Each structure stands twice: as structure tokens, then as C-alpha cells.
Amino acid sequence: MSGPGDVPPEILDELRPICRRLPEACEEPAWIGVRWRIRTRTFAHVYTPRQERHSAYPRHLVAGGALILMTFRVPANDLLGLTANGFPFFRAEWGRNVAGAVLGDHTDWTEIAELITDSYCEMAPKFLVARAALSSPTS
């Protein structure tokens, strides 16, 4: 079984500053890996998937061995556009607006920051979304 310690520290070092700048976001261990929440809603979840669950991911993602995945929410209208080209993105089997990304040396952390912020905005109350827009590094 995967645990919070299975996520490489260098991945967490990239994700933590992105998530911490979002109003009232909190980090916590999840049943597998680490997740970031706004109140009771998860907006980002990073983990090493369990071997028996590999059938839940697109076949080309599991061919190379150990995976570090992040799942997040995407506006439903943007899901197909994000996942249509495949690697490093995929549509998760659960939820109508859940996407995933394979993280690693190839990762564009600027793009991941934008996706996490969008995911937060999908899950957070409107007044916190407004605060997030004010604190965004691009504003």
C-alpha cells in the first residue's frame, strides 16, 4: 500500500508552495499519498498508485514502472481539451471533472500551478476564489 511517504520529496517541494498560497488551503495525509483541501473538498491529490489499481489508469502510463500521479478538478468544459493529447494528462475514471497528470522530470510546474489554482477555484467558496485571484502571482 502507498502512504504519504511514497511521494518523492522533490515533488512535494514543488507542490507545497503552489498550494500554500491559496486561501485556507490545508495539506494532509490521504489514504494514499498527500492531498490539499479547501474545507472538506480535495483540490489536489498526489500519490504513487497501488499496483492492483493500475487498471484504473490509461495503459501507456503504467508501462514505465513507478508512477507519481496528481489528480485535480478541471472545469467540465476544459476536461476533453486537457486530456485529448494524452501524456502527461489523463481523465480519471471517477468524477465528471477529474483529471490526472503524471509528474516527473518532464513536468511543467507553471502549468501545474495553473491547473491547481483552477482546481481550487472549482472547489472553493466564491469569496475564497476572489481572494485567490487577488493573491495570484500573475495578477
TARAVEN-V713699 format. One record per pair of residues at least 24 apart in sequence whose ideal C-beta (glycine too) atoms are under 7 Angstrom apart, sorted by the first residue. I is the first residue (numbers start at 1). GAP is how many residues later the second one is. If there is no record, write none. Layout:
I/GAP  I/GAP
This chain:
1/49  2/30  2/31  2/45  2/46  2/47  2/48  4/25  4/29  4/30  6/27  6/42  7/26  7/27  7/39  7/40  7/41  7/61  8/60  11/35  11/57  11/92  14/95  15/29  15/31  18/95  18/98  19/25  19/97  21/114  22/95  22/98  22/110  23/105  23/108  23/109  23/112  24/104  25/95  38/82  38/85  38/86  38/90  41/82  43/29  43/30  43/73  43/76  43/77  43/80  44/26  44/28  44/72  44/75  45/25  45/26  46/24  46/57  56/37  57/33  58/32  60/26  60/27  61/29  61/41  67/35  68/35  68/36  69/31  69/33  69/34  70/30  70/31  70/33  71/27  71/29  72/27  72/43  72/44  72/47  73/24  73/25  73/46  73/49  73/50  74/25  74/44  74/45  75/43  75/47  97/25
